[in-house]
């Protein structure tokens, strides 16, 4: 029987989801339910790893209107006192400003606040990358060194080293002597040169090859409801050999929030792309709602009865993605295993065509939905070797309903007019 996955520690993916949900103004209990954790666990995680950003030296309520100078009595200082952190000690009118929203917030965080860029209050954020880095550092530091005094270390060395020189094994020494450390700890001490005896003094140490250690992958699988895992998808496909569209997100520049939501049909190689203003689950749901509204619920269910996607935080809201705008369910979501992009390899591979025109690291903010739709028309009109010299649109028109193309405005491009270079969108494409 397979051992259940330990839920004692939060993973990096868990922290990314926490930050994303905080930015969406979700409650503590909602976040805990999405991650299948206790609310107290989430609360402790946030309080432990809060980051404070002090944007201005003065936090006085009169900051914007204050013109006072030389409050401290310094004759050579010409700058405004509001820009000096020491001024508050001397100014009788100083009154500290407080953010009402922050004071009334249960979590005392600025995540998701729309005014963070133009307010001068002290700011408090939960940032997943920094929280995970602090967690890793604490984890490593807690496992470094030995809980021994200098006298204990000297006593161990005096006892152990001569016995090792006499050819005794570490196991034999531990079993026949009262030592304050275990066998594994004693071996680490020898290997790290903490004792006079060295690793080479052990009889079998030089005969064994050093074991190759696998780097631990902390991006463990997100908490997924039963029935939505990849093994469930394989079982379904085995009994129902139908086309299941694949869904993913293509990211632009690191400092940009705009991403592309892509939907790929593996049989015909047709791929749709929708601009998302932010990389969040709410925007993914809004895009699916828009697509359902354009196609109609019946045609949407016919084209997207099931969807296979990855474990990204933007796909965390399963119920939101599955529910129809008219009530009931519009689709059923399956998830790949973590770190296995090949399980939806067709979608990943087709992203290369997008990169032909919009280079990696380029922001999508300059492009409109019309630009992206034009790009996908050129990609879907490109002949493929795997389709025996036919285009995705040619195959799709023989299989899919005509309404699918008409309602989404999909147009086939003449072969001689296809452009898969940055100049296709050169007016807005900085990579050109």
VEXNU-393663 format. One record per residue (C-alpha): chain; residue in three letters; residue number from 1; x, y, z. Coordinates in nm, 2 decimals. Example, Ala and Ser with C-alpha at 12.3 -4.5 7.8 and 13.67 -1.06 7.14 Angstrom:
2
REC   kette   rest    nr       c1       c2       c3
REC       A    ALA     1     1.23    -0.45     0.78
REC       A    SER     2     1.37    -0.11     0.71
end
This chain:
432
REC   kette   rest    nr       c1       c2       c3
REC       A    UNK     1     0.00     0.00     0.00
REC       A    UNK     2     0.14     0.34    -0.10
REC       A    UNK     3     0.21     0.58     0.19
REC       A    UNK     4     0.01     0.90     0.19
REC       A    UNK     5     0.19     1.22     0.11
REC       A    UNK     6     0.29     1.41     0.43
REC       A    UNK     7     0.11     1.74     0.48
REC       A    UNK     8     0.33     1.86     0.77
REC       A    UNK     9     0.52     2.12     0.56
REC       A    UNK    10     0.39     2.37     0.31
REC       A    UNK    11     0.54     2.34    -0.04
REC       A    UNK    12     0.66     2.62    -0.27
REC       A    UNK    13     0.34     2.57    -0.48
REC       A    UNK    14     0.13     2.60    -0.16
REC       A    UNK    15     0.29     2.93    -0.09
REC       A    UNK    16     0.24     3.05    -0.45
REC       A    UNK    17    -0.12     2.96    -0.42
REC       A    UNK    18    -0.15     3.15    -0.08
REC       A    UNK    19     0.00     3.46    -0.24
REC       A    UNK    20    -0.23     3.44    -0.54
REC       A    UNK    21    -0.54     3.39    -0.33
REC       A    UNK    22    -0.44     3.68    -0.10
REC       A    UNK    23    -0.40     3.90    -0.40
REC       A    UNK    24    -0.76     3.80    -0.50
REC       A    UNK    25    -0.88     3.91    -0.15
REC       A    UNK    26    -0.98     3.56    -0.04
REC       A    UNK    27    -1.04     3.49     0.33
REC       A    UNK    28    -0.82     3.28     0.55
REC       A    UNK    29    -1.07     3.00     0.57
REC       A    UNK    30    -1.12     3.00     0.19
REC       A    UNK    31    -0.74     2.97     0.14
REC       A    UNK    32    -0.71     2.69     0.40
REC       A    UNK    33    -1.00     2.50     0.23
REC       A    UNK    34    -0.83     2.53    -0.11
REC       A    UNK    35    -0.50     2.40     0.02
REC       A    UNK    36    -0.66     2.13     0.24
REC       A    UNK    37    -0.48     2.28     0.55
REC       A    UNK    38    -0.59     2.41     0.89
REC       A    UNK    39    -0.67     2.79     0.90
REC       A    UNK    40    -0.42     2.81     1.19
REC       A    UNK    41    -0.15     2.67     0.97
REC       A    UNK    42    -0.21     2.93     0.70
REC       A    UNK    43    -0.23     3.21     0.97
REC       A    UNK    44     0.10     3.11     1.12
REC       A    UNK    45     0.26     3.09     0.77
REC       A    UNK    46     0.15     3.44     0.69
REC       A    UNK    47     0.25     3.60     1.02
REC       A    UNK    48     0.59     3.43     1.01
REC       A    UNK    49     0.68     3.55     0.67
REC       A    UNK    50     0.53     3.90     0.64
REC       A    UNK    51     0.75     4.14     0.45
REC       A    UNK    52     0.74     4.51     0.55
REC       A    UNK    53     0.81     4.77     0.28
REC       A    UNK    54     0.88     5.13     0.41
REC       A    UNK    55     0.83     5.35     0.10
REC       A    UNK    56     0.88     5.70     0.26
REC       A    UNK    57     1.08     5.82     0.56
REC       A    UNK    58     0.79     6.03     0.69
REC       A    UNK    59     0.46     5.87     0.79
REC       A    UNK    60     0.29     6.19     0.90
REC       A    UNK    61    -0.06     6.27     0.80
REC       A    UNK    62     0.05     6.62     0.69
REC       A    UNK    63     0.31     6.47     0.45
REC       A    UNK    64     0.17     6.61     0.12
REC       A    UNK    65     0.10     6.96     0.25
REC       A    UNK    66     0.39     7.01     0.48
REC       A    UNK    67     0.66     7.27     0.37
REC       A    UNK    68     0.84     7.30     0.71
REC       A    UNK    69     1.22     7.32     0.71
REC       A    UNK    70     1.49     7.32     0.98
REC       A    UNK    71     1.27     7.18     1.26
REC       A    UNK    72     1.58     7.02     1.42
REC       A    UNK    73     1.77     7.36     1.41
REC       A    UNK    74     2.04     7.25     1.17
REC       A    UNK    75     2.16     7.55     0.98
REC       A    UNK    76     2.32     7.36     0.69
REC       A    UNK    77     2.02     7.15     0.60
REC       A    UNK    78     1.81     7.27     0.31
REC       A    UNK    79     1.58     6.98     0.25
REC       A    UNK    80     1.22     6.95     0.35
REC       A    UNK    81     1.17     6.80     0.69
REC       A    UNK    82     0.91     6.56     0.56
REC       A    UNK    83     1.19     6.38     0.37
REC       A    UNK    84     1.39     6.33     0.69
REC       A    UNK    85     1.33     6.04     0.93
REC       A    UNK    86     1.47     6.24     1.22
REC       A    UNK    87     1.22     6.53     1.19
REC       A    UNK    88     0.95     6.35     1.38
REC       A    UNK    89     1.15     6.39     1.70
REC       A    UNK    90     1.15     6.77     1.68
REC       A    UNK    91     0.82     6.85     1.51
REC       A    UNK    92     0.53     6.94     1.75
REC       A    UNK    93     0.27     6.89     1.47
REC       A    UNK    94     0.39     6.54     1.38
REC       A    UNK    95     0.10     6.29     1.38
REC       A    UNK    96     0.14     5.94     1.25
REC       A    UNK    97    -0.08     5.83     0.96
REC       A    UNK    98    -0.26     5.50     0.97
REC       A    UNK    99    -0.41     5.31     0.68
REC       A    UNK   100    -0.77     5.25     0.77
REC       A    UNK   101    -0.80     4.95     0.54
REC       A    UNK   102    -0.49     4.79     0.69
REC       A    UNK   103    -0.61     4.85     1.05
REC       A    UNK   104    -0.95     4.70     0.97
REC       A    UNK   105    -0.80     4.40     0.79
REC       A    UNK   106    -0.79     4.07     0.99
REC       A    UNK   107    -0.46     3.96     0.83
REC       A    UNK   108    -0.30     4.31     0.84
REC       A    UNK   109    -0.17     4.27     0.48
REC       A    UNK   110    -0.16     4.49     0.17
REC       A    UNK   111    -0.19     4.20    -0.07
REC       A    UNK   112    -0.45     4.28    -0.33
REC       A    UNK   113    -0.48     4.65    -0.23
REC       A    UNK   114    -0.53     4.86    -0.55
REC       A    UNK   115    -0.36     5.17    -0.38
REC       A    UNK   116    -0.02     5.02    -0.30
REC       A    UNK   117     0.16     5.21    -0.57
REC       A    UNK   118     0.06     5.56    -0.46
REC       A    UNK   119     0.03     5.54    -0.08
REC       A    UNK   120     0.30     5.64     0.17
REC       A    UNK   121     0.20     5.42     0.46
REC       A    UNK   122     0.42     5.13     0.56
REC       A    UNK   123     0.32     4.83     0.35
REC       A    UNK   124     0.30     4.47     0.46
REC       A    UNK   125     0.30     4.18     0.21
REC       A    UNK   126     0.31     3.81     0.20
REC       A    UNK   127     0.55     3.71    -0.09
REC       A    UNK   128     0.57     3.34    -0.18
REC       A    UNK   129     0.93     3.35    -0.31
REC       A    UNK   130     1.07     3.52     0.00
REC       A    UNK   131     0.86     3.30     0.24
REC       A    UNK   132     0.99     2.98     0.08
REC       A    UNK   133     1.35     3.11     0.08
REC       A    UNK   134     1.32     3.19     0.45
REC       A    UNK   135     1.16     2.85     0.52
REC       A    UNK   136     1.45     2.67     0.33
REC       A    UNK   137     1.71     2.86     0.52
REC       A    UNK   138     1.55     2.78     0.85
REC       A    UNK   139     1.52     2.42     0.75
REC       A    UNK   140     1.89     2.39     0.66
REC       A    UNK   141     2.01     2.58     0.97
REC       A    UNK   142     1.80     2.36     1.20
REC       A    UNK   143     1.99     2.06     1.06
REC       A    UNK   144     2.34     2.20     1.06
REC       A    UNK   145     2.60     2.14     1.34
REC       A    UNK   146     2.58     1.91     1.64
REC       A    UNK   147     2.41     1.97     1.97
REC       A    UNK   148     2.73     1.91     2.17
REC       A    UNK   149     2.95     2.11     2.40
REC       A    UNK   150     3.33     2.14     2.33
REC       A    UNK   151     3.39     1.90     2.62
REC       A    UNK   152     3.16     1.64     2.48
REC       A    UNK   153     3.32     1.66     2.14
REC       A    UNK   154     3.66     1.62     2.28
REC       A    UNK   155     3.55     1.32     2.49
REC       A    UNK   156     3.40     1.16     2.18
REC       A    UNK   157     3.71     1.22     1.98
REC       A    UNK   158     3.93     1.07     2.26
REC       A    UNK   159     3.71     0.76     2.28
REC       A    UNK   160     3.63     0.70     1.91
REC       A    UNK   161     3.94     0.79     1.71
REC       A    UNK   162     4.18     0.54     1.87
REC       A    UNK   163     3.93     0.26     1.83
REC       A    UNK   164     3.88     0.34     1.46
REC       A    UNK   165     4.26     0.34     1.42
REC       A    UNK   166     4.26    -0.01     1.57
REC       A    UNK   167     4.02    -0.12     1.29
REC       A    UNK   168     3.69    -0.12     1.47
REC       A    UNK   169     3.38    -0.03     1.28
REC       A    UNK   170     3.15     0.26     1.37
REC       A    UNK   171     2.87     0.02     1.45
REC       A    UNK   172     3.09    -0.18     1.69
REC       A    UNK   173     3.21     0.14     1.87
REC       A    UNK   174     2.86     0.27     1.92
REC       A    UNK   175     2.73    -0.06     2.05
REC       A    UNK   176     3.02    -0.10     2.30
REC       A    UNK   177     3.05     0.25     2.43
REC       A    UNK   178     2.81     0.50     2.58
REC       A    UNK   179     2.82     0.79     2.34
REC       A    UNK   180     2.58     1.09     2.34
REC       A    UNK   181     2.54     1.06     1.96
REC       A    UNK   182     2.39     0.80     1.72
REC       A    UNK   183     2.58     0.59     1.47
REC       A    UNK   184     2.47     0.81     1.17
REC       A    UNK   185     2.57     1.13     1.36
REC       A    UNK   186     2.91     0.98     1.44
REC       A    UNK   187     2.96     0.89     1.07
REC       A    UNK   188     2.88     1.25     0.97
REC       A    UNK   189     3.13     1.38     1.23
REC       A    UNK   190     3.40     1.16     1.09
REC       A    UNK   191     3.31     1.26     0.73
REC       A    UNK   192     3.31     1.63     0.82
REC       A    UNK   193     3.65     1.60     0.99
REC       A    UNK   194     3.52     1.68     1.33
REC       A    UNK   195     3.73     1.40     1.48
REC       A    UNK   196     4.10     1.31     1.45
REC       A    UNK   197     3.99     0.99     1.27
REC       A    UNK   198     3.91     1.05     0.91
REC       A    UNK   199     3.67     0.89     0.66
REC       A    UNK   200     3.97     0.72     0.49
REC       A    UNK   201     4.05     0.54     0.82
REC       A    UNK   202     3.72     0.35     0.79
REC       A    UNK   203     3.79     0.00     0.64
REC       A    UNK   204     3.52     0.01     0.37
REC       A    UNK   205     3.49     0.38     0.31
REC       A    UNK   206     3.74     0.39     0.02
REC       A    UNK   207     3.59     0.08    -0.15
REC       A    UNK   208     3.24     0.23    -0.19
REC       A    UNK   209     3.14     0.48    -0.46
REC       A    UNK   210     2.98     0.79    -0.33
REC       A    UNK   211     2.61     0.76    -0.37
REC       A    UNK   212     2.45     1.00    -0.61
REC       A    UNK   213     2.18     1.20    -0.44
REC       A    UNK   214     1.87     1.31    -0.62
REC       A    UNK   215     1.79     1.67    -0.57
REC       A    UNK   216     1.47     1.70    -0.38
REC       A    UNK   217     1.18     1.84    -0.58
REC       A    UNK   218     0.98     2.06    -0.35
REC       A    UNK   219     0.72     2.14    -0.62
REC       A    UNK   220     0.50     1.86    -0.50
REC       A    UNK   221     0.15     1.80    -0.64
REC       A    UNK   222    -0.11     2.05    -0.54
REC       A    UNK   223    -0.41     1.93    -0.35
REC       A    UNK   224    -0.65     1.80    -0.61
REC       A    UNK   225    -0.99     1.65    -0.54
REC       A    UNK   226    -1.04     1.28    -0.60
REC       A    UNK   227    -1.14     1.21    -0.96
REC       A    UNK   228    -0.94     1.49    -1.12
REC       A    UNK   229    -0.59     1.34    -1.11
REC       A    UNK   230    -0.40     1.22    -1.42
REC       A    UNK   231    -0.45     0.86    -1.33
REC       A    UNK   232    -0.83     0.93    -1.34
REC       A    UNK   233    -0.78     1.09    -1.68
REC       A    UNK   234    -0.60     0.78    -1.81
REC       A    UNK   235    -0.88     0.55    -1.68
REC       A    UNK   236    -1.14     0.77    -1.85
REC       A    UNK   237    -0.96     0.78    -2.18
REC       A    UNK   238    -0.92     0.41    -2.18
REC       A    UNK   239    -1.29     0.36    -2.18
REC       A    UNK   240    -1.38     0.68    -2.38
REC       A    UNK   241    -1.12     0.74    -2.66
REC       A    UNK   242    -1.23     1.10    -2.73
REC       A    UNK   243    -1.04     1.42    -2.80
REC       A    UNK   244    -0.97     1.61    -2.47
REC       A    UNK   245    -0.85     1.97    -2.52
REC       A    UNK   246    -0.54     2.08    -2.33
REC       A    UNK   247    -0.52     2.41    -2.14
REC       A    UNK   248    -0.21     2.61    -2.03
REC       A    UNK   249    -0.08     2.96    -1.98
REC       A    UNK   250     0.20     3.13    -2.17
REC       A    UNK   251     0.39     3.39    -1.96
REC       A    UNK   252     0.54     3.71    -2.10
REC       A    UNK   253     0.79     3.94    -1.93
REC       A    UNK   254     0.87     3.87    -1.56
REC       A    UNK   255     0.75     4.21    -1.45
REC       A    UNK   256     0.42     4.19    -1.65
REC       A    UNK   257     0.10     4.04    -1.52
REC       A    UNK   258    -0.05     3.98    -1.86
REC       A    UNK   259    -0.04     3.61    -1.99
REC       A    UNK   260    -0.20     3.41    -2.26
REC       A    UNK   261    -0.45     3.13    -2.18
REC       A    UNK   262    -0.42     2.86    -2.45
REC       A    UNK   263    -0.66     2.58    -2.54
REC       A    UNK   264    -0.52     2.31    -2.77
REC       A    UNK   265    -0.71     2.04    -2.96
REC       A    UNK   266    -0.46     1.75    -2.98
REC       A    UNK   267    -0.62     1.57    -3.28
REC       A    UNK   268    -0.65     1.87    -3.52
REC       A    UNK   269    -0.37     2.08    -3.37
REC       A    UNK   270    -0.59     2.38    -3.35
REC       A    UNK   271    -0.50     2.62    -3.07
REC       A    UNK   272    -0.69     2.91    -2.93
REC       A    UNK   273    -0.53     3.19    -2.72
REC       A    UNK   274    -0.70     3.44    -2.49
REC       A    UNK   275    -0.53     3.74    -2.32
REC       A    UNK   276    -0.56     3.74    -1.94
REC       A    UNK   277    -0.49     4.08    -1.78
REC       A    UNK   278    -0.36     3.90    -1.47
REC       A    UNK   279    -0.23     3.55    -1.40
REC       A    UNK   280    -0.50     3.45    -1.16
REC       A    UNK   281    -0.78     3.19    -1.13
REC       A    UNK   282    -1.05     3.46    -1.15
REC       A    UNK   283    -0.92     3.57    -1.49
REC       A    UNK   284    -0.91     3.21    -1.62
REC       A    UNK   285    -1.27     3.16    -1.51
REC       A    UNK   286    -1.36     3.49    -1.68
REC       A    UNK   287    -1.20     3.37    -2.00
REC       A    UNK   288    -1.39     3.04    -2.00
REC       A    UNK   289    -1.71     3.23    -1.92
REC       A    UNK   290    -1.65     3.46    -2.22
REC       A    UNK   291    -1.58     3.16    -2.44
REC       A    UNK   292    -1.89     2.99    -2.33
REC       A    UNK   293    -2.10     3.30    -2.39
REC       A    UNK   294    -1.95     3.33    -2.74
REC       A    UNK   295    -2.02     2.97    -2.84
REC       A    UNK   296    -2.33     2.91    -2.64
REC       A    UNK   297    -2.35     2.65    -2.36
REC       A    UNK   298    -2.44     2.36    -2.59
REC       A    UNK   299    -2.16     2.41    -2.83
REC       A    UNK   300    -1.91     2.48    -2.55
REC       A    UNK   301    -2.00     2.15    -2.39
REC       A    UNK   302    -1.96     1.97    -2.73
REC       A    UNK   303    -1.62     2.12    -2.79
REC       A    UNK   304    -1.48     2.12    -2.43
REC       A    UNK   305    -1.66     1.83    -2.25
REC       A    UNK   306    -1.33     1.76    -2.07
REC       A    UNK   307    -1.01     1.97    -2.03
REC       A    UNK   308    -0.66     1.85    -1.93
REC       A    UNK   309    -0.43     2.11    -1.76
REC       A    UNK   310    -0.14     2.14    -1.52
REC       A    UNK   311    -0.12     2.23    -1.15
REC       A    UNK   312    -0.06     2.60    -1.19
REC       A    UNK   313    -0.20     2.83    -0.92
REC       A    UNK   314    -0.42     3.00    -1.19
REC       A    UNK   315    -0.61     2.66    -1.23
REC       A    UNK   316    -0.68     2.62    -0.85
REC       A    UNK   317    -1.05     2.70    -0.86
REC       A    UNK   318    -1.19     2.37    -1.00
REC       A    UNK   319    -1.55     2.45    -0.93
REC       A    UNK   320    -1.53     2.79    -1.10
REC       A    UNK   321    -1.38     2.64    -1.42
REC       A    UNK   322    -1.63     2.36    -1.43
REC       A    UNK   323    -1.95     2.56    -1.36
REC       A    UNK   324    -2.16     2.70    -1.65
REC       A    UNK   325    -2.27     3.06    -1.67
REC       A    UNK   326    -2.62     2.92    -1.70
REC       A    UNK   327    -2.59     2.68    -1.40
REC       A    UNK   328    -2.48     2.32    -1.39
REC       A    UNK   329    -2.15     2.20    -1.53
REC       A    UNK   330    -2.00     2.30    -1.86
REC       A    UNK   331    -1.68     2.08    -1.85
REC       A    UNK   332    -1.48     1.85    -1.63
REC       A    UNK   333    -1.12     1.93    -1.54
REC       A    UNK   334    -0.83     1.68    -1.52
REC       A    UNK   335    -0.48     1.76    -1.40
REC       A    UNK   336    -0.14     1.64    -1.51
REC       A    UNK   337     0.11     1.51    -1.26
REC       A    UNK   338     0.35     1.78    -1.13
REC       A    UNK   339     0.67     1.83    -1.34
REC       A    UNK   340     0.53     1.63    -1.63
REC       A    UNK   341     0.47     1.87    -1.91
REC       A    UNK   342     0.49     1.59    -2.16
REC       A    UNK   343     0.15     1.47    -2.04
REC       A    UNK   344     0.01     1.76    -2.24
REC       A    UNK   345     0.30     1.78    -2.47
REC       A    UNK   346     0.10     1.88    -2.78
REC       A    UNK   347     0.00     2.21    -2.61
REC       A    UNK   348     0.35     2.28    -2.49
REC       A    UNK   349     0.50     2.20    -2.83
REC       A    UNK   350     0.26     2.43    -3.01
REC       A    UNK   351     0.37     2.72    -2.80
REC       A    UNK   352     0.69     2.73    -3.01
REC       A    UNK   353     0.49     2.89    -3.29
REC       A    UNK   354     0.38     3.17    -3.06
REC       A    UNK   355     0.75     3.23    -2.97
REC       A    UNK   356     0.84     3.26    -3.34
REC       A    UNK   357     0.64     3.58    -3.34
REC       A    UNK   358     0.65     3.70    -2.98
REC       A    UNK   359     0.99     3.62    -2.83
REC       A    UNK   360     1.03     3.48    -2.48
REC       A    UNK   361     1.05     3.76    -2.22
REC       A    UNK   362     0.84     4.00    -2.42
REC       A    UNK   363     0.54     4.15    -2.24
REC       A    UNK   364     0.19     4.08    -2.38
REC       A    UNK   365     0.05     4.41    -2.25
REC       A    UNK   366     0.11     4.59    -2.59
REC       A    UNK   367    -0.11     4.34    -2.78
REC       A    UNK   368    -0.49     4.33    -2.81
REC       A    UNK   369    -0.71     4.02    -2.84
REC       A    UNK   370    -0.74     4.10    -3.21
REC       A    UNK   371    -0.36     4.08    -3.24
REC       A    UNK   372    -0.34     3.74    -3.07
REC       A    UNK   373    -0.64     3.60    -3.27
REC       A    UNK   374    -0.45     3.71    -3.59
REC       A    UNK   375    -0.14     3.53    -3.47
REC       A    UNK   376    -0.33     3.21    -3.40
REC       A    UNK   377    -0.50     3.22    -3.74
REC       A    UNK   378    -0.15     3.22    -3.90
REC       A    UNK   379    -0.04     2.94    -3.68
REC       A    UNK   380    -0.35     2.73    -3.74
REC       A    UNK   381    -0.32     2.78    -4.12
REC       A    UNK   382     0.04     2.65    -4.12
REC       A    UNK   383     0.08     2.30    -4.28
REC       A    UNK   384     0.21     2.03    -4.05
REC       A    UNK   385     0.40     1.72    -4.13
REC       A    UNK   386     0.22     1.53    -3.85
REC       A    UNK   387    -0.11     1.61    -4.03
REC       A    UNK   388     0.03     1.48    -4.36
REC       A    UNK   389     0.07     1.82    -4.52
REC       A    UNK   390    -0.26     1.96    -4.41
REC       A    UNK   391    -0.33     2.26    -4.18
REC       A    UNK   392    -0.51     2.24    -3.84
REC       A    UNK   393    -0.79     2.44    -3.98
REC       A    UNK   394    -0.84     2.21    -4.28
REC       A    UNK   395    -0.87     1.91    -4.05
REC       A    UNK   396    -1.09     2.09    -3.80
REC       A    UNK   397    -1.34     2.21    -4.07
REC       A    UNK   398    -1.40     1.85    -4.16
REC       A    UNK   399    -1.46     1.75    -3.80
REC       A    UNK   400    -1.60     2.04    -3.60
REC       A    UNK   401    -1.93     2.23    -3.64
REC       A    UNK   402    -1.93     2.53    -3.88
REC       A    UNK   403    -2.07     2.75    -3.60
REC       A    UNK   404    -1.74     2.69    -3.40
REC       A    UNK   405    -1.54     2.89    -3.66
REC       A    UNK   406    -1.81     3.15    -3.73
REC       A    UNK   407    -1.88     3.24    -3.37
REC       A    UNK   408    -1.51     3.27    -3.28
REC       A    UNK   409    -1.42     3.45    -3.60
REC       A    UNK   410    -1.16     3.20    -3.70
REC       A    UNK   411    -1.02     3.27    -4.05
REC       A    UNK   412    -0.79     3.06    -4.26
REC       A    UNK   413    -0.49     3.24    -4.40
REC       A    UNK   414    -0.37     3.18    -4.76
REC       A    UNK   415    -0.04     2.97    -4.75
REC       A    UNK   416     0.16     3.24    -4.93
REC       A    UNK   417     0.05     3.51    -4.69
REC       A    UNK   418     0.14     3.32    -4.36
REC       A    UNK   419     0.40     3.51    -4.15
REC       A    UNK   420     0.56     3.35    -3.85
REC       A    UNK   421     0.81     3.63    -3.77
REC       A    UNK   422     0.79     3.92    -3.53
REC       A    UNK   423     0.70     4.15    -3.82
REC       A    UNK   424     0.35     4.00    -3.82
REC       A    UNK   425     0.28     4.22    -3.52
REC       A    UNK   426     0.57     4.46    -3.58
REC       A    UNK   427     0.38     4.78    -3.48
REC       A    UNK   428     0.34     4.65    -3.12
REC       A    UNK   429     0.62     4.39    -3.10
REC       A    UNK   430     0.93     4.52    -2.94
REC       A    UNK   431     1.13     4.21    -3.04
REC       A    UNK   432     1.11     4.32    -3.41
end
